[in-house]
Amino acid sequence: MEQCIVEQGSRIGIVDLGSNSFRVLLGTYDGSQWQNEPKQLWTTQLGKRHSNGLLTEEAMERGVQALKEIEEVLTDYGATIRIGLATSAIRESGNGKDFLEKAKQACPMEYRVLSGEEEATYGFIGATVYEHPDFHYATIDVGGGSTEIALGDANHVYFTKSYPAGAVRMQDISSEGPQRVWEETVRMWDELPIEGTFGEFIGIGGTATSLAAIDLQMERYDPRRIQGHRMDRGTIEAMILQLRYMSREERLEVKGLQPGRVDIIVPGAEIITSLMDTYQIGSIVVSEADGLEGWQAQYGAK
């Protein structure tokens, strides 16, 4: 990964244009590392597309409105480095480029459409900077439109794959019954070519952090408590069973579950348990740091 030199005091704003939400990471460089603010989130459900795969006008309008508000946040923070990272919903849609043109008007910055493999790579880099340097790790990122898996160690990422299974994408399938997501996904996952002593499976992204927040019964989201929180297979399955048979109103009362995820938390969690079954994963460790930090790691002093 090529390093971009920045000066002390530089301010960055990185925007993840996801399928369910847009997230913003703000940080100031102190000369040796980034001092980041808590991430901010706007629920847009951009990934709810027409049957022909195109972004709906309603979804694009929600996205543009969010970006207008994000532009104010970036300006107020004084971010001079501004990057927008477009993912599954935009890269897969026939009118994704049309949306990006609207996005540039609402929030001028450098926009990048990431491939699934790039998503997986930057997610791994962001999540594993604090891990044991001699171990090999896997990151699992269940997003709204896709799921990314990466394998690597402290020196390199040697396996990445993006799968068309996301919490928004699987929402209708999940509603058909408690086994449907498992049936749709369990044969999808590839064998993992782990090349060394294996450390952990690390869950990143909104589905994993939301499950951790629910497990911790958070009244208010606290990224410090999310970081490093471990959940076993049985814990996640128990949450699925509880949430599946709740009404939407009841889910809104669940501690730790953000309103923007009440409709998609079950399919997202079901994708995770499908992965855990396939790879015989007993537990996952959740990382608050993800692809936003991974992208940010390009900027600093050599």
N, C-alpha and C positions, 0 to 999 in steps of 0.2 A: 504494500500500500504506500503510495507516494505521499510524503509529508509536505504539507503546505505551511510555510513559515508565517507566524503571526506575532505581533508585538504585545508586550505587557499592556493590559487594559483593553485589548480587543474584545468586542462583544459579538456573540453569534446567536442567531436564531435559526433553528432547524425545525422544519414542519414535516410531519409524517402524514401524507394524505392517504389514509387507510380506507378500507371498505366500509367500516362501521363508524369510525371517528377520525378526526384530525387532531393530532397531538403536537404540542410545541415544547421544545427544549431551548431554554435560554441560558447562556453561560458567559462568564467573564474570565479572560485568561490572566492569571496572576504572574506569569513569567515562567512557570514550571508546569502548571496544570490548570484545568478548567474548574472554576467554582460555579456550580450550576444551581439554578432555581428549581423549585418543584415543577414538574411537568404540568402543563395545562391541556385541557381536552374539550373538544367540541363534538358532539354526536351529530353526524350528518347522514348516516346510512346511505352513503353514496353507492354502495354495492348492491342496493335493491334495484335491479335493472329490469328492463322489458324482457319478454320471453325471447326476443331476437338478440339479446345480449347488449343492447344499447342502454346507456345511462338515461334515466327518465329526466324530463324537464324539471320535475319537482326535486329530484335528488341533486341535480346540478345547481338549482337555485339554493338549496340548503347549503351546498358546498361553497358557493360564491358568497353567501351571507356570512358563513363562518370565516372565510378568508378576509372579508372586509374587517371583521372584528380582530382577526389575527394581525392584520396590517397595523392596526392601532397599537396592539400589544408590542409588536416588534419596534415600532417607532418610539413608543414611550420608553422602552428599555434601552434604546439607542443601539440596536443591533445593526452593525455595518456589514457583517457577513450573513447573508440570508440565503438559505437553501430549502427548496421544496422537494420532497422525495415522494414521487407517485408510485403506487404499488398496484396490487391485483386489479382493483375495479377499473382503474384508468388504463393500464396497459392491455387489458383484455377487451376493452370496449371499442367498438367501431367509431364511436364519437368521443373517445378519450382525448384526442388532440383538440377537438372543439372545446371541451371543458377546460383544457389547459390554457387556451387562448383567453377564455373568460377569467380564469384564475389570475393570469398575468395582469389583467386590467384591475382586478380587485386587490391584488397583493403582489406588487412587482418584486420578483426575486429570481434567482437561478433555479429553474425546475429541472429535475432529473427523473426520467422514467426508469425505475430499477427493474431488472430482470428478477425472476424468482430466485435464481442462484445468487445474485448480488444481495437481495434481501437476506438470504440465509447467511451469507458471508459476514455482512456488517452486523447482523444480530449476534453471531458468534463472537466477533471481535468485541462488541460492546459488553456482552455478558460475562466474558471469561477473563477479563484483564486482571481480576483479583484471585484467580484460581491457581492451584498447585502447578508449577511450571513443568513438572515431569509427567503429569498425567494427561490422558486423552479424555475429551469431553464431547457430549452431544447436546446441542440446543434444539429445543422444540418450540416453535412459534406458531400458535394457532391464531390466525388473524380472522378478519371478516370474510375475505374471499378465498384465501389459500392458507396452506400450512407449509412452513419451511423447516427443514431439518439440516443441520450442519454438524460435521465432525472435524475435530482438529486438536491441536495442542498449543502450547504457548508460542510456537514458531510459525505454524501455518495451518490453514484450513484446507483439508484434502478431500472432503466430500460435501457437496451441497445438492439439495433437491427441493423443488417446490411442487406441491401437490394441489390439485383443484378441489380442496376440501377446507372450507372455512365456516365459521359460525353463522354468518349471514347466508352463505350459499347452501348450507345444510339445514336451514331453519324449517323449510317445508317438509323435507324428508324426515326430520326428527319428529314432527307432529304426527306422522303416520304410525308411530309406535316406538316403544323403548329400545328395540333392537335394530331399528332401521339404519341409523347412522353407522353402527358397527358393521352391519351387513354390506353397506355401500363402501366402506373404507378399509376393512380389515385386510383385504387382498391387494390393496393399493400400495402399501408400504414396501420399500425395497430393503433387501438385506444390508446391514450397516457394516462397511469394511473397516472395522476398528483396527488400527495399526499398532497399538501399544497398550500399556497398563491403563485400564479404564477407571475414570474417576466418578463422574456423575452424569445423569440426565438433568439438564437445566431447562426449566420452563420459563419462557419470556413472552412478553406481549400481553394484551388485555385479558385474554381468557385466563391465563395462568395467574396473573396478578389479582384478578377479580376473585378467583377461587380462593387464593390465599387470604384476601381481605374478608371473605365470608367465613373462612375457617377461623380466623382471628377475631371475628365478630366486631369489626372496626366501626366505631361510631363516626370516626373521621379518618380518611385515608392517610396512612403514615408510611411513606416509602422506606423508612429505616426499619420498620418492623416487617415489611414485605421481603426485603433483601435477605436471602438465605433461609426463608421459611420452607420447611419440608412438609410434604403431604404424601401419604401412602395411597395405594390403589383403593383400599377400602374406604378411606375418608372421602375421596372424590366421588366414588360410587354412591355413598350415603347422601352426599349433597345433591347428586343428580336425582335420586329417588325422591328426596324431599321437595326439590324445586319443580320437578316435572309435574307434580299433581297439585301445585299451588295455583291459585288464580293470579292474574297479573297484578291485581291490587295487593294480594298477599306478598308477592315477590317484592313489591315496592317497599315493604316494611322490613325486608331481610337486611340485617346489619352487614355492611361491607359491599352490598350489591348496588352499583350505580344505576340510576334510572335508565341510562342509555344502553344498558346491557340486559335488562330484565327479559327481553324477548329472545335473546340469542345465547344466554349463558348455558342453557342445557345442551344444545347441539355442540357448542364449543367444548364443553366438558366431556361430552360423549366422544368427540374426536380424540381427546387426550387419553381416555380410557382404552380406545381402540389401539392407539399406539402403545400404551403400556402393556396391553395383552399381547400384541404382536412381538414386542421386544422383551417381554418378560421383565418389565420394569416394576420393581417393588415400590419405589417412591421417586419423586422428583423434588429438586430444590428450585425454588422460584427466585428469579432475578428481576429486580426493578430496572436495572440497566439493560439496554437492548440495542437495536439498530441505530437509534438516535445517537447514543454514546459512541457506537461503532463508527458512525460517519464523522462525528466530532473528533475522534482520535486522529484523523488525518491532519488536523490543524494544531500546530504547536511549534516548539523550538527543537531543532535537531541537536 
